[in-house]
Amino acid sequence: MPFVKRDASGRVVALFRERSDEAPEYLATNSPEIAEFSDPDAARGERGNMLQSDLEMIRVYEDLIDILISKRIVVLTDFPTKAQEKLVRRKRLRSSLSSLTDVLAPEDDDGEEEALP
């Protein structure tokens, strides 16, 4: 798989598991034409935008869970075991990265924060 059917302009319009009169041409599954047919929005960059939005929302959900736990609205053990493991692993990873960015971030000479105008 996949064998493809093309329209008059040569664009892929259908995929088939088996060769047929309608779909005589084989394309590798990693072909750009197959990718475009399978997800036409990806060609316009919409998939990348959605992925970026998903990544941003993950941070929001992490922060929300932290707030709910800190306010004792939920307890970590309220989550299923697998979810607890993922939350703890993510928390450790995020805190290890934040300590790294603290080391790399420039500091003021006097150690005080600058006042905003």
C-alpha positions in Angstrom: 0.0 0.0 0.0 -0.8 2.5 -1.3 -1.7 2.4 -4.8 -3.1 5.7 -6.1 -5.7 7.0 -8.4 -5.0 10.4 -10.0 -7.3 13.0 -11.6 -6.8 14.6 -15.0 -4.4 17.1 -13.6 -2.2 14.3 -12.0 -3.2 14.9 -8.3 -3.8 12.0 -6.1 -7.5 11.6 -5.4 -7.8 8.1 -3.9 -5.7 5.5 -2.1 -6.1 1.7 -2.5 -4.5 -1.2 -0.7 -4.3 -3.3 -3.8 -3.4 -2.5 -7.4 -6.4 -2.2 -9.7 -7.2 -0.8 -13.1 -8.4 2.3 -11.3 -5.2 2.6 -9.2 -2.2 1.1 -11.1 0.5 3.3 -9.6 2.3 2.5 -6.3 3.7 5.3 -4.1 5.8 5.0 -1.0 3.8 5.7 2.2 6.3 8.6 3.0 5.7 10.2 -0.3 4.8 14.0 -0.1 1.9 13.4 -2.4 0.5 10.8 0.0 1.0 13.2 3.0 -0.7 16.0 1.2 -3.7 13.8 0.2 -4.0 12.4 3.8 -3.8 15.9 5.4 -4.3 18.7 2.9 -4.2 21.3 5.8 -0.6 20.4 6.5 0.4 21.8 3.2 -1.0 25.2 4.3 0.7 25.0 7.7 -2.5 24.7 9.6 -1.4 21.4 11.2 1.7 23.1 12.5 -0.3 25.9 14.0 -2.6 23.4 15.7 0.3 21.5 17.1 1.8 24.7 18.5 -1.6 25.6 20.1 -1.7 22.1 21.6 1.7 22.5 23.1 0.7 25.9 24.6 -2.5 24.4 26.0 -0.6 21.6 27.7 1.3 24.2 29.7 -2.1 25.7 30.7 -3.4 22.4 31.8 -0.3 21.7 33.8 -0.6 25.0 35.6 -4.3 24.4 36.2 -3.6 21.0 37.8 -0.9 22.6 39.9 -3.3 25.3 41.1 -6.0 22.8 41.9 -3.6 20.6 43.9 -2.1 23.6 45.7 -5.6 24.8 46.7 -6.4 21.2 47.8 -9.4 21.0 45.4 -7.9 17.8 44.0 -5.2 15.5 45.3 -2.6 13.9 43.1 -3.9 10.5 44.2 -7.3 11.4 42.7 -5.8 10.8 39.3 -5.3 7.3 37.9 -1.8 5.8 38.6 -0.6 6.3 35.0 -1.7 9.9 35.0 0.0 10.4 38.4 3.3 9.0 37.0 3.0 11.3 33.9 2.3 14.4 36.1 5.2 13.7 38.4 7.6 13.0 35.5 6.5 16.2 33.8 6.8 18.2 37.0 10.4 17.0 37.5 11.3 17.6 33.9 9.8 21.1 33.9 11.5 22.0 37.2 14.9 20.7 36.0 14.6 22.8 32.9 13.5 25.9 34.9 16.6 25.6 37.0 18.7 25.4 33.9 17.1 28.6 32.5 17.7 30.3 35.8 21.4 29.6 35.4 21.4 30.9 31.8 19.3 34.0 32.4 21.2 37.2 32.8 21.0 38.9 36.2 21.2 42.6 37.1 24.5 43.7 38.7 22.9 44.7 42.0 20.6 41.7 42.1 17.4 43.8 42.1 14.7 43.6 39.5 14.3 46.5 37.2 11.2 48.6 37.8 8.7 48.6 34.9 7.9 52.1 33.5 
